Amino acid sequence: MSPIAYTALIIAAAVVLFVTNRVPVVLVAMGTALSLWATGVLTLPQALGGLGDPAVIFIAALFVVSSGLEVTGVTAWAGQLLIKGAGEESRTRLLLLTMGLVALLTALISVNGAVAALLPVVVVIAVRLKRNSSQLLMPLVFAAHAGSMLALTGTPVNVLVSEAASDAGVGGFGFFEFALAGIPLLAGSMAIMILFGQKLLPERNGATMPADFSRHAKTLVEQYGLASGVYQLRVRASCPYIGQAATAIDLAAFPGLQFVAIQEGDSAGPLRRNAIAEGDHVLLRGDAEAAATFAATMHLAFRDESAASGGGEETLFNKRSGLAEVVIPPRSGLIGQSVFPGMVTESGDLIILAVQRSGNEIAAGNATSEAGGVVLQAGDTMLLQGTWKALDTHLDDPDVLVVSSPELVRRQAVPMGPGAKQAVVILFGMVLLLATGIVPPAVAGLLAAGAIILTGIMTVEQSYRAISWTTVILVGAMMPLSTAMVETGAAKLLAERLVLMVGDAGPMALLAGLFILTAVMGQLISNTATALIVIPIGVAAAASMGISPKPVLMSTAVAAAGAFLTPIATPTNLMVMGPGGYAFSDYWKLGLPLLIWFFIVAVFIVPLIWRF
């Protein structure tokens, strides 16, 4: 068999395996790359070269940047803004805002960057509004594809066609000239997805959808009886406790109040110094009137006006500190140890706020240090409070089971938390590098990912976990297909025969034929690789027919953006496959109407703007 025949057979087998979905997609992708080597179509470096491709590295870096935005609460903040702007009931407004935002962001950076940045935002929105993620994520990606035609920087294909037009002697396309075709593409795509998306998309969620933690703090505070009786009082300069030990705080004259702990003013963690200082916080529990009297007498100030009401979730759960619920498992080393509310843990970073047994809180009077505290038993639960960093660090302990990961809770429930400003600056820095083209995209992504780690937003281990290795391996292993199509001459053979078939039928037929060829190839291989194959053939065909290459090139760019029919068409299609719970066959149902609209724009609208 010839190399072309081997390549065709391997592509057909891969498509069948992808569609049947009986073999893990990663194994199919790796099998495709190895098959190209085993049949002699590619050398081993060529077959495995995709795993080290700059585009694959860029995608991996984007996962780290996206996770950094999520960890710091930037995505939670953006999700809140979108929910506020769209309302909780209007699907149309929500889709319009989401698709409009991703399209604008795509025009500035890239499809991959925009989708990676907004993917966690949309997942948070789906969780908050109890909507199926499958109804939101595919419109996000497809709107990004349409948005890539709004500016020169939207996709590498735009740069390629602009350079090709310049080389052909007709002048390159302007930075926003692509928008003349991009705006109709985006408007029509948004209309199709709003009108028909609900029926054409499945109703399901991804297997790894997070729980809704937006009201987690209030739930914990109410469950442990802290909803209306926790106060955080700031130590003023005139407070008599300054310079004294924590044991100097005496509440004997203030019945109804219980001392919990003292927090350092700069860290919001338990007091580590021997003496109280100005700016530290006294944490109390009890009657509101008694707390106000105590504060006035001892020159203490409520943290803010809302804290005066004793709203536990605001006092205990904020940007600096949070709550965590842990369970004492059987055979835990803590069984038999005595604890009490207000006790600081052995690490010195966490405070025990309350203890429950069989779902009922142990009476405060029986749980004090003077009364001997509570002797822990298997199944007891404790509510811990401390800084987010302390919760992340010290709850990785086999003696306790964490009910809900503090990291997951913080990502959803703390908008614009610690490190948010740095994360936003890093994102804009990456956008600037991508928009100006000062450095290659892979370098911009690596610099941004490195900055996320160096600023302490994420550790190296957390960045490893943030990367979707399934997507990275899948994209890298499928890239050699593009190389095989070029090396064997299969792509060029197909393109030349198609041009010969439609060339005599006129310019419109040429645009239609090139669109079909580009769109079909773009569902299987990279749209950039597809464009590289089709562009020179389209320019040559335009010259032989005596027409301007500009409409031919713009039509090719539109066709390359229409990668809707398969999850392997683009990395972003794959990015949402897991979170959206999509099957291989879900893509073409919504993608086909969109591809028809792209065909109409490419064949009938483009020639009206760029004349033959």
N, C-alpha and C positions, 0 to 999 in steps of 0.2 A: 504493500500500500504506500501511496505517496504521503509526504508530510501534510499536504492539504487534507487528504482523506482522514488521516489520523486526528488532525485538529478538529475536523467536523464531527468525528465520532466521539471524541472526548467532550466536546461542547454539548452534544446531544445527550450523552450519558449524565453529565453534570446537571443539565436542566431537568431531566427526568427525576433524578435523585432529590433535587431541590423541591420539585413540585410534590412528590410523594411524601416528603418530610419524614421518612422512616430511618434515615441515617443522620446523625448530628451534622449540622451544616459545616462545622469546623473540619470534620473528617472528609466531607465531600470536597471542600476547598483544597485541603492538603493533598487529597487523592488526585485532584485535577492537576496540581502542580507536579506531583511525582509522575503522573501518567505522561505528561508532556516530556519529561526527562527520559522515562523508560522506553518510550517509542522513538526516541532520537530526534524529536521535533526541536527540543531545546537542550542546551547544555545544563549541567547541574547549577552553575552560578546563575544562569538565566531563569531556570525553573524556580529557584528559591530567592531570587533577587528582589522580588516584591516585598519580602519581609523587612528589608532594609531600605525600602523606597522612602524618599523624603515625605511623600504624601502620607504614608503610614505613620511615620514618626510624628508628623504634624497632628494627625488624628489622635494619637496617644497623648500628646501634650495638651490637646484641647480638653480631653477628659479630666486632666489634672486641674486646668484652669476652671472648668465648669464646676468641678467638685469644690474648689476653693471658694467660688461664689456661693455655692450652696451651704458650705460649712459656716461661713460668716453671716448668713442670713440675708444676703443680697437677693437671692432668688425668692425667698419668702417675702421680702419687701416688694419686689416686682410683681409677685403673684397677688399680693394684697392690693396693689395699685390697679392691676388688671381686673380683679374681682370688683373693686370699688367702681371702676369706670364702666364695666359691663353690667354690673348687677348680678345677683345670684340666680335669677330666673331666665334671663335672656340669652339663649344660645347664639342668636345672630350677632348681638353686640360683642359677645365674648370671642367668637370666631373672627369678626372683623378686626378687633383690636389685636388679637394674637397674630393673625396673618399679616396685618399691616406692619406690626412691629418687626416680625421676622424678615419681611421683605426689605424694609429699610435697612436693617442691620446687615442683611446679606449683601446689599448693594455696596456697603462700606468695607466689608471684610471678605467673607466667602460663605458659600452655602454651609460648609462643614462648621465653620466658626460660629455662625449665627444659630444653627440648630443645636450645637453642643451647648451654647450659652443659655438658650431658652428651653431646652428639653426638661431640665429639672423644674423650671418655673411652671411649665404646663402640667407636669405630673403633680406638683403641689396643688395647682388649681383643681385638677380632676379629683384629688383626694378631698380637698376642702368642700367642693360643691357636690361631692358624691356623684360625679359623672364618670362614665366609662372612658378610660384613657384612649381607647381605640377610636373614639369619636373626635378626639382633639389632636392626636399626634401626627396622623397622616396629613391632615390639612396643614399642620405646621410645616412639614417637610415640603409638600407640594407648593405651598405659597413661597417657600424659600427658593425653589427652583424657578418660579416665575419672577421672583424678586432679583434673581441673578442677572436679569436682562435690563435692570434699571441703570446700571453704570458700568464703566469699563472694568472696575475692580471686582465685579460680582462673581466672575468665574474666569479661570485661565483661558477658556475658549474665546471669550471676548477679546482678550489680548492677542490671541492667535489670529483671529479674523481681522482685527484692526491692522496688525503688522502685515498680513497678507494683502490687504487693500492698499496699503502704502507701497509695498513692493511691486504691486501691479500698476502703480503709477496713477492711481485715482485718489490718493490721499486716505489717511487712516480715519477711523471713526472718532468723534469727539467723546470726552469723558461721559457726558450725559446723553449723547446722541442715541445710545442704545435704548433709552427710556421711550423713544418714539414708538418702538415695538414693545418695550417692556410694560408700559402702562396698560395698553389693551390686553396684553397677556395676563397681567396680574388682575385687572378688573374682571375679565371673563372667568379666570380660574376661581376667584373668590365667589363670584355669583354661582358657579356650578357647585362648589363645595357647600355653600350655604343652602342652596335650593335642593340638592340631591344627595349631599353627603350623608345625612342621617339614615337614608334608606340603603345607600350603597356600602356603607361601612358597617363592620360587625359591632355588636354590643358586648364587649368584654374588656377585661383588664389584664395587664401583664401579671405573670406569676410572682413577680417581686415587688408589687406595689406596696409602698409604705402605709402604715396606719396613719389616721388623722390625729395629729398631736396639737392641733390649734387650740384646744381647750384643756390640754393635759394638766397644766398647772392648777387651774380652777378645780378640776376633778380631784386631784390629790389633796388640795387644801380642804375641800369639803369633806372628803372621805376621812381625813384624819382630824376633823373637828377644828380646823384652824381658820375657817372662812371669815370669822368676824372678831378675831382676838389676837392678832400678831402685830407688833409695833416695832419699828426700827427707828431709834432715837439717836440723833447725832450729838456728840459731845462738843459743847461750845467752849470758847476760851475761858469763860468764867465758871465752868463746872467744877465743883469741889472734888470730883473723882480724878482729875488730871494729876498724874504722877503717882497714883495709888494702884495697888494690885486689883485684879478683878474681884477678889474676895471682899473688897471694901464695900461693894454694892449690897446694901441692906434694905430689904423690902418689908421688914416687919411692920413698919408704920403705914404700909399701903396694902391692906388686905385685898385679895382679888387679883393680885399681880404675881406672876411667876417669872423669875429670871431664867432666860434661855442661854444666852451667850453674849460675848463681846466680839465684834468683827473689826478687823483692822480697816481703817478708812481708805487706805490706798489699794488694798487687794480684795476687800470684801470677804476674806477668809477669816477663820478663827484667830483670835489675838495670840501672837507668838511672843510679843514683848512682855516684860515683867510689869510694866506700868501702862496705865491708860493715858492716851494722848488726845489732843484736840483733833477732831475729825473722825475719831473712831465711832462705832455705832453700838449701842446697847440694844439687844434684841429681847423683847419682853412678850409675854403672853398673858391675857386676862381681860379685865374690865376696861372699857374705853375711858370712862370718867376717871378711874384711878390712874390710868396711864397718862392722861392729860395733867392731872395734879402732880404726879411724880416728875413729869417733864418740866413743869413750871418751877417746882421746888428745887430741882437739881440742875437747872439751867441746861436742859437738853432740848433739842429741836427735832420735830418730826422730819423724816427724810424729805418729804414733800407734802403738799396739802392732801393728796389722795391717801397718803399713808396714815393720816390722822384718824381715818375711819376704821383702821385695822384691816384693810383689804389684804388678805394673806398672800394672794397670788402676785400682787404688785410688789410687796415687800420682800418676798422670798424668791421670786422668779423674775429675773430681769436680764439685762444685757451682760451684767457682770457675774451673776450667780444663779444657780438653779436648784432644782429638786430631783431626787432620785428615790425610787422605791425598791427595796431589796427584800428578798425572802431568805430565811435561814433554812438551807436544805438539810436532809438527813445526813448524819455523819459529819456535819460541819464542826470545825474547831471552835466555833463561837458558842455552841450549845453548852449551857451551864454557866456562862459568864454573865455578870450583872451589868446592866446598862440603865441609863435614865435619860429623860428628855433634857437637853441642854448639855449633855456629855460630849466632849470632843473626842473623836476617834484617835486611835493610837498613832496614826500618821500626823495628827495635828492639823489636818486640812478640812475635815468634815465635822458637821454638828448633827447629832441625833435629835430630831425635833419631836418624834412621837414613835410609840411602839404599839402594835396591835396584835391581838391573839384571836384567832378564829373570826377575823373581820371586825372585832370590837376593840376600841381603844382602851388601854389599861388606865384606870383612873389616875389623874395627875398626882393626887395625894399619896397613892401607893407606889408611885414610880419615881420618887425623888431620891437623891443621893442619901439623904438622912434616913429614909425608910429602907435603905438597902438596894434600891433600884429594882429592876426587872431581871429575873433569871431567865435567859433566853432558852426557848425550846424549838425543836424542829417545826417549821411551818409558821413561826412568828414573822411579822413583817415590820420593817423599820423605814421611816421617812428621813432621809438624809439631806442636808443642805450644805452647799459650799460653792466655791467658784467652779465654772465650767471646766477649767483645766484640771482642778482637783478631782472632780467627778469622773472625768475621762481617765485620769491616771490611776486612781485608787480603787475603782470598782472592778478592775480585772483581777478578782480574787476568788479562788475556788470555794471559800467559806461562805460566800453569798451568791445568790442568783439575782441578777438585775432584771426587773420586770420590763422596763422599756429603756433602751440604750439612750443615755444622755446626749450622745452625739446626734442621733436621729431626732430626738425631741428638739434640741437646739436649732437644727437646720430648718425645722418647720415653724417653731413657735417663737423664735427670737429674731424679728426682722432687724437687719443692720446691726448685728451683734459685734463682738470684738473682732477686729481685723477687717471689718467691712470696707472702711475707707481705703485701706491698702489694696484690697482685692479689686475695688472699682478702679483705682489708679492703674493697677497692673493690667486690667482689661482694656482701659483706654489706651495704655501704652502699646499693647499688642495690636489694637485696632489701628492706631496711628502707623505702626510699622507695616502692617498689611496694606493700608490704604496708600501709603507713599511708595511702597516697594523698595524701601531702603535695604532690607535684607530679605532673603527668601522666606516663604511662609513657615517652613520647618524651623528655621532659626528663630523667627518671631515667637512661634509656639514654645520652643524649648526655653527661650529667655523668660517668657511669662511663667511657664511651669517652674523654672528654677527660682524665680522671684517669689512665687507662692510658698516654696519651701524655705527660702532664706529669711522671709519675713515672719516665719513661725506660724503661718496660717495652717499649714499642714506639715506633718512629718514625712520623711521619705517612705516609711511603711504605709502611711495613709495614702500617699500618692500612688503607690503600687496597687493598693486595693481600689482606688478610684478609677483605674483604667479598665475598660471593658475589653478584656483580652480576647474574648470571642470575636468581637468586631474587628479588632486589630489584626488577628491572625486570618480571619476570613477575607478581609480586604487585601492583605499582603499576599495571601496564597492564590487569589483569583487574578491578581495583576498580570502574571505571566501569560494569561490568555491573549492580552493585547500584543505582547511580544511575539507570540506564536502566530497570530493573524498577520502581523507585518513580515516576520521572518520567512514564513512560507509563501507569502504573496497571495494568500487567500483573500484578504480584505481588498487589495488592489484589483484582483481579478473580478470580484463581485462588483466593485464600484465601476470599473471600466465597462463591463457588460451592460450594467444598468444605464449608464450614460449613452451608450450606443443605441440602446432600445428606445430611449425617449428623446434623444437629441434632435431628431428631425421633426418632432411634433411641436416645437416652439419653446420659448423661454418658460412659460408657465408649466409645461410638462416637465421641463428640466428641473424646476424648483420642486415639483411634486415628487419626481423620482429621487432626487437627492435627499429630500425630507424623509421619504420612506426608508431609504438606505441608512441614513444617519440615525433615525429613530430606532430601527430594528437593531442595528449594531450597538447602539447606546444602551440597550436593555441588557446586553451581555458583557460588554467591556466598557472601560472608562470612556466617558464622553470626551475627555481631552484627547485620548488616543484615537477615538473615532473621528474627531475633528481634524486631527493631524493627517489622517488617511484621506478624508473626503475633501478638505480644503484645496489641495493642489489640483485634484481632478475637477472640482467645480470651477476653479479659475481658468484651467485649460479649456473646459467646455464653453465657458463664457467667451473666451477669446476666439474660439473656432466659430461661434455663432455670431460674433460681432456685437455682443452686448456688454454692458457694464458689469464688472464682477461684484459691485457693491450689493445689489439685491441678492445675488447668489450667496455671498458670504454671510449676510445677515440672516437669510433663510436657514443656512447651515447652523448658525449660532442658536437660533430658535429651536431647531430640531434637536440639537445636542442638549438643550435645557429640558426637553420633554422626556426625562428618564423616569417614567412613572409606573411601568408595567411589572417590574420585578423588584424584589428586595436587593438583588445583587447589582442593580443598575448603578447605584451610587452609594458611597459610604453612609450618607445620611438616611437613606432608605433602610439600611441595616441598623442604624443607631436606634430607631424607634421600633424595630421589630419585636424586641423583648419587652420593653416597657408598655407597648401597645397591645401585646398579646396577638400579633398578627400572624397569619399563615401565609405561605407563599402565594396562594391564589387570591388573597384579599386585595393585593395591590392593583391588579388590572381592572377590577370592578369600578373603582373610582378613577383610576389612571387613564382608562380608555376614553371617556368623555373629555378629559382634559387634553389628551393627546390629539383628539379631533379638533379641539379649539386651537391648539398650537399649529396644527396643519392649516387651518383657515387663515390664521395670522401670517404664517410663513409664506403661503402660496398666493393669497389674494390681497392682504393688507400691506405687506412689505413692498411689493412692486409699486404701490401707490405713493409710498414715501421715498423710496430710492428707485428712480426710474431706470428701465433697461437702457 
